Amino acid sequence: MYVCHNCEKEIEEIGNFVRCPYCAWRILYKPPLPVARSIRAD
């Protein structure tokens, strides 16, 4: 999954066409994976 830098919509597949299908922006990035954190409650 990728995210468009301009309109911030999620894109499932890219394929050969390397542009956002919504706004035709060319800067796409992969969002970071969520990090599991342990929280200590006293």
Secondary structure as UniProt FT lines:
FT   STRAND          2..4
FT   TURN            5..7
FT   STRAND          10..11
FT   TURN            15..16
FT   TURN            21..23
FT   STRAND          28..29
//
